C-alpha cells in the first residue's frame, strides 16, 4: 500500500462520535478506491450526497406503520448521504481542490437537506400519532441546528475581521500570513494504546448529539418505529445545545471585543 497516498487520504480527524468511529473509517476505505477517479469531483460528491438525503426524506414522508421496506431504504439512504457528505471534503483536501463555491454549496445544501429530513420526520410522526405538535417540534429542532451553524460562521467572520485589524497594526505579519501555503492538519499518528484510549474517549460523546450524529439517531428512530420519541429527542437535544452554544459564542465575542479595544489602544 502507498503509505503517502493513505496519509493524504487520512487528512482530517472528525470530532462527532458517529463520524469519527464509523463514517470516517468507511470514507477512508472508499477513498482508497475512488480518490483518483478524475470524474468524481468534490462538487459532484456533494450532489450525490444531496440526492441520497432527499431520497431519504421522500421515503420518510410516506412511511406507513408497517412499511418495513421503505423504512430500511430511508435508513440506508440517510447513511449514504452522510458518507458522501464526508467524501466531498476528503476529496477536496486530497486533491487540494478548494473552491469558495464548493464550500458554499456544501454548507447551504446541508442546511436545506437537513431541514427537509426533519420536516419529513415530523410529518411521519404526525401521520402515525395524529399529533400536529410533532411537526412544530421537528421544525424547531432544525431551526436550532441552523442557529448554531449561523453562530459558528458569524464567529468565523468576526475572527476574520479581528485579523484585519491586527493586519493594520502589523502589516508585515499580515503579508506573511496571506502568502503562506495552505496547511492541512496531518492525520493523527497513534500507537495501539493511543487508539484504544481515543476510542474510549470518543464513545461517551455519542450523547452530545452533534450534527453528524443526528443521522444515526434518525436511523435508529426509524428502525425502532418510535418517531414520536425521535422528534422529542431531536427537539430537546438541539434546543439544549443551542442554548449552551449561545453562552459559549457570546463569551468568544466578548473576548474579541477586548482584543479589538486593545488594538485600538496601541
Residue pairs with C-beta under 8 A, 6 or more apart in sequence:
5 35
6 28
6 32
7 186
7 187
8 94
9 28
9 31
9 32
9 35
9 90
9 94
10 28
10 187
11 90
11 93
11 94
11 184
11 185
11 186
11 187
12 24
12 89
12 90
12 93
12 184
12 185
12 187
13 20
13 24
13 185
13 187
13 188
14 20
14 23
14 24
14 86
14 212
15 205
15 210
16 205
16 208
16 210
16 211
16 212
16 213
17 202
17 203
17 205
17 206
17 208
17 210
17 213
18 82
18 206
18 210
18 212
18 213
18 215
18 216
19 82
19 86
19 212
19 213
20 202
21 199
21 202
21 203
22 216
23 79
23 82
23 83
23 86
23 212
24 86
26 83
27 83
27 86
27 87
27 90
28 90
30 83
30 87
31 87
31 90
31 91
31 94
34 40
34 87
35 91
35 94
40 91
41 91
41 97
42 88
42 89
42 91
42 92
42 95
42 97
42 99
42 102
43 88
43 99
43 101
43 102
43 105
45 84
45 87
45 88
45 91
46 84
46 85
46 88
46 102
46 105
46 106
46 109
48 84
49 80
49 81
49 82
49 83
49 84
49 85
49 87
49 88
49 109
49 113
50 81
50 109
50 113
52 77
52 78
52 80
52 81
52 84
53 77
53 78
53 81
53 113
53 114
53 116
53 117
54 113
54 116
55 73
55 77
56 73
56 74
56 75
56 77
56 78
56 81
56 117
56 120
57 113
57 116
57 117
57 119
57 120
58 120
59 70
59 71
59 73
59 74
59 77
60 74
60 117
60 120
60 121
60 123
60 124
60 222
61 120
61 123
61 124
62 70
63 70
63 71
63 74
63 124
63 127
63 128
63 222
63 227
64 70
65 128
65 225
71 222
71 223
71 225
74 222
75 219
75 222
75 223
78 117
78 215
78 218
78 219
79 215
79 216
79 219
81 113
81 215
82 212
82 215
85 106
85 110
85 212
88 102
88 106
89 106
91 97
92 98
92 99
92 102
93 184
96 182
98 182
107 149
107 153
110 211
111 146
111 149
114 142
114 145
114 211
114 214
115 139
115 142
115 146
117 218
118 138
118 139
118 141
118 142
118 234
119 135
119 138
119 139
119 142
121 138
121 218
121 221
121 227
121 230
121 231
121 234
122 134
122 135
122 136
122 137
122 138
122 139
122 231
123 135
123 138
124 227
125 131
125 134
125 135
125 138
125 227
125 228
125 230
125 231
126 132
126 134
126 135
128 227
128 228
129 227
129 228
131 228
134 227
134 228
134 231
137 231
137 232
137 234
137 235
138 231
138 234
138 235
140 235
140 238
140 239
141 231
141 234
141 235
141 237
141 238
141 239
142 238
144 235
144 238
144 239
144 241
144 242
145 211
145 214
145 238
145 242
147 242
148 238
148 241
148 242
148 245
149 211
151 245
151 246
151 249
152 249
154 249
155 249
155 252
155 253
158 253
158 256
159 256
162 256
162 259
162 260
163 174
163 177
165 260
165 263
166 173
166 174
166 263
167 173
167 174
167 177
169 263
169 266
188 198
190 198
206 213
208 241
209 217
209 233
209 237
209 238
209 241
214 234
217 230
217 233
217 234
218 230
218 234
220 230
221 227
221 229
221 230
221 233
222 230
